[in-house]
Amino acid sequence: MLRMVAALLLLWPLICYGFVLLSFPAAGSAAASRQFQLGAGYSYRLDSTVLLNEAGPRVGKDVGYQVTATLSIGVLWQSPYDPNDKLLQLQLSTLQLHIKSRKAPEPEGFVVHTSKLEDLKNLPYLVHWNMGKIEHVFLAEGEDLSMVNLKKGVASLFQFQILDVTQTEKDASGKCQVSYKSLDPRTFLKTKTDCVSGKTVPFILHPDKVMGTLVTSKREVKYTLSNDMSVVQSATAEEVHNMVVEMRQDAGSSVRATQQIILTDTVVKVVPIKASSVEETVQETEKNLKTTFTKQILLTEREPSACQEDCPTLHKLVKENRDHLKDENLGTTRSAAIFIKLLNVARESKMEDIYKVLKSSKNKDILLQLCDLVGATQTVAAHEAARKFLHLDSESDLDVNERYFWALSFGSHPQQQVIKDVLKLTYKDFPDKLSETLVLTVAALTNRFMKLPGNGQHKIIGEVRTSLVDGLSGCTNEECKQKYLRALKNLGLKDTVPVLVQHAVFGSKKTSVTALKALRSLPPDTWDDEVKQAATRIYYQLGRRFDSSSRTLAADILLESRPSEGVVRDLLLSLASRADPVYEVRQYVLQRVLQISGKDPNFASQVISIKQEEHKKLNNYNAMGQRGLSTAFTRSFLSSPSGNGSLVTVQEISGGLLKRGLVDVVMDTQGTSQEIFTEPAEPEEPEEPATAGMEITALGVQLRPFVFFSGQGELMGHVWSGTGSEKTPAFQTLALLQDHLQYLPLQSGFMAELKLIGVVSFDLSGQIQLSLWNRNAHSLVEKNAGVTIQGIMRVDSSFVRSQVEFNIATEAKLNLVSDIDFYSNVALCLQLRSPDSVIKHNVYKVERIPGSKHRLRKAKYKVMKVPGKTYALNRKNNEMCSVIFKQ
């Protein structure tokens, strides 16, 4: 019995405390009324620290600073009608800036440094506090924005609830989901998640995950109250924000901010004000302090941008870097790095400044690259400048016009106003090539626009869809249908599936192929029963004969739609059938089955199981050793914990010649994949004249087809003149890969800017040598890509600026060499090679104090070698190469 009594006595405070936390709101109101008694005053020591570093476990020395002050807080007024409605007066004094120094008492510690902080206007300010919520703050007019933000951060510490609740709050961090959890009778933890800044703060988000930027945040405040719960004895806020490249999460930066107040005195003199309202109390305080207050909410504002040196104009930057943008520098990291530098300035430039750069006669030799820049800028001002400069009716200006609209279609965050303008242009009469580019552009812009948060049901999406579908239905010739079907591929809307299926099943051979390409480009979860039934009908040629490219595309859909065992069984059994004379299609399907089995263990085991059950039909050379040269394979060129890169090659052969070839660079992360660059050859109809062309899909956007020659006459012209033997650029561009901009308000009142831009400088060139005497041909396709990614995280104020920057740069090359010998029997040898390369990963940490000579810079350099390789294709290709080179 005595033990039970003793246990009850020990547990009684916890039982009572638990009852308070779980009681009705009236109990919370009574507890809150004990906070900040009228006439009471307190003094605290304030420490606010900001540290910036690399993200990840293995980091170097950070940069950052600390602000210290004495905080006095007193209760000026309490409502005569509501004891929880109060007006507090806060004052910061003895403000000092501390910086990292070797002279500090401890390693990587802080020492005091003079700064503008000590000279900033700094008067007491008022906080309207009601039941733990801060309604408004009243700040003296004319105070520096950095001081205002700092004061809001301090005031945010006094917004809290002593009950275990979850609710929405607004403070210096923005609008957040906030939860409170009791740790012991006097201590509780406040956790903030899903914080959103105001709409006036710029925000750029890449809609494709693979090209995205991963930002993670953690925000907590730990409170300790006095025994009677009436006084905050300490509050410690800590938050960490990390920004990393989605595809390479070892590259990134981090900011850690802590803010702490510790009670030092509970006897601070405060003279209460007798008034009937908050407004009267504010007016009385204004008289006492001889100042004027402005009424504000706790949300902090973004500091105005400040150049580290003189702010350069776009015209000046282009002049200084003109040589790096010339054609011969495309495919290099230098041109990509300069592009980022120019882009940052272009996005802040006015229409007149951008137009001046485009119009300058000195920039004629880099005009195409400037079109890349203006398109990537993605501001209304940039679009207006381009529209003023471009001559869309001129066929001689086709290259310039298309280069701008290509760049525009690669953008991550298109403006609604720009989409509407391009949509209007699609209704006008322009040269055929530009007309198709405009249609493809408006579709691509809409696709990106609808993926951005809050845009999924926007009116402009329906307007573009209707325009494209109506345009397709109004076509009277094949070329028109091709144009709109390619546009629907760029649009990527699920509700266009019925239209695409209709043209895939009932269209001409060429139309069917294009419609199937559009269907195949949609995510597999959009392939409903209608799509699968159409693919089945096309592959097995039920009701009519289909082009072999249509059949192979239909097979792709069936194989990639998580097929049932019955579907896979039928496809495998079709390999053993000789009713179908097109053996290259069977060879293609076999190669695709092997390709998918290599990366999907479940699919592989399913195939093995079916082969065992159908061993009499399938376990023989007749089924598993198909004739033909068609091939499909996947080879890895990048493997990391955060993402993988693959080369996907598909070669469909017909009559010994390449009919549909595809070299696809695919990046994937956490189950999401993105085609970075796809280069398929154009299919040709058997009854049509010989044609060579290329369809390029860059960053998920299909461009209009390029035709190199059409007909035997043009082909022989190239042969006799030798024009094909010279290396000729086929496609060049400077395009955005990553594009992220975010402002994160910190609890302490400072603002963190997160910016990440990735650019690829791309050059696709080719050459072909043909000998009619020796009856052989040699071709080379070179892809040169210079990739630069720059990430910056900075926390600036008027009295101190700190930032960490990381740069990743690499120059990658991929060469596809083909040799054809048609002296007797046709032999085709393909060789896919990538030479040695390096990846440079540099980190720079910088800190400056405006108005002083203090400048701290820390740098770290890392070089990773990537050995070159020749990719193994398949046994049949090796045999053909041996025949050609007589190894």
Sequence and secondary structure as in RCSB ss.txt:
>XXXX:A:sequence
MLRMVAALLLLWPLICYGFVLLSFPAAGSAAASRQFQLGAGYSYRLDSTVLLNEAGPRVGKDVGYQVTATLSIGV
LWQSPYDPNDKLLQLQLSTLQLHIKSRKAPEPEGFVVHTSKLEDLKNLPYLVHWNMGKIEHVFLAEGEDLSMVNL
KKGVASLFQFQILDVTQTEKDASGKCQVSYKSLDPRTFLKTKTDCVSGKTVPFILHPDKVMGTLVTSKREVKYTL
SNDMSVVQSATAEEVHNMVVEMRQDAGSSVRATQQIILTDTVVKVVPIKASSVEETVQETEKNLKTTFTKQILLT
EREPSACQEDCPTLHKLVKENRDHLKDENLGTTRSAAIFIKLLNVARESKMEDIYKVLKSSKNKDILLQLCDLVG
ATQTVAAHEAARKFLHLDSESDLDVNERYFWALSFGSHPQQQVIKDVLKLTYKDFPDKLSETLVLTVAALTNRFM
KLPGNGQHKIIGEVRTSLVDGLSGCTNEECKQKYLRALKNLGLKDTVPVLVQHAVFGSKKTSVTALKALRSLPPD
TWDDEVKQAATRIYYQLGRRFDSSSRTLAADILLESRPSEGVVRDLLLSLASRADPVYEVRQYVLQRVLQISGKD
PNFASQVISIKQEEHKKLNNYNAMGQRGLSTAFTRSFLSSPSGNGSLVTVQEISGGLLKRGLVDVVMDTQGTSQE
IFTEPAEPEEPEEPATAGMEITALGVQLRPFVFFSGQGELMGHVWSGTGSEKTPAFQTLALLQDHLQYLPLQSGF
MAELKLIGVVSFDLSGQIQLSLWNRNAHSLVEKNAGVTIQGIMRVDSSFVRSQVEFNIATEAKLNLVSDIDFYSN
VALCLQLRSPDSVIKHNVYKVERIPGSKHRLRKAKYKVMKVPGKTYALNRKNNEMCSVIFKQ
>XXXX:A:secstr
 HHHHHHHHHHHHHHHHHHHHHS HHHHHHHHHTSS TT EEEEEEEEEEEEEESSSS    EEEEEEEEEEEEE
EEE SS TTEEEEEEEEEEEEEEEE TTSSSTT EEEE  GGGGS    EEEEEETTEEEEEEEETT  HHHHHH
HHHHHHTT   SS  EEEEEETTEEEEEEEEEEETTEEEEEEEEEE  TTS  B  SSGGG EEEEEEEEEEEEE
 TTS SEEEEEEEEEEEEEETTEEEEEEEEEEEEEEEEEES         SSHHHHHHHHHHHHT  EEEE S  
       SSS   HHHHHHHTGGGGSGGGTTSHHHHHHHHHHHHHHTT  HHHHHHHHH GGGGGGHHHHHHHHH
HH  HHHHHHHHHH  TT GGGHHHHHHHHHHHHT SS  HHHHHHHHHHTTS   HHHHHHHHHHHHHHHHHHH
HSTT TT HHHHHHHHHHHHHHHT  SHHHHHHHHHHHHHH  GGGHHHHHHHHHHS HHHHHHHHHHHHHS GG
G  HHHHHHHHHHHTT SS   HHHHHHHHHHHHHS   HHHHHHHHHHHT  S   HHHHHHHHHHHHHHHHH 
HHHHHHHHHHHHHTHHHHSSHHHHS  S  EEEEEEEEEETTEEEEEEEEEEEETTEEEEEEEEEEEEETTEEEE
EEEEEB    TTS  EEEE  EETTEE   EEEEESHHHHHHHHHHTGGGS EEEEEEEEEEEEEEEEEE TTS 
EEEEEEEEEEEEEEEEEEEEETTTTEEEEEEEEEEEEEEEEEEEEE SS EEEEEEEEEEEEEEEEEEEEE SSS
 EEEEEEEE  EEEEEEEEEEEE TTSS EEEEEEEEEEEE  EEE   HHHHHHHHHHHT 
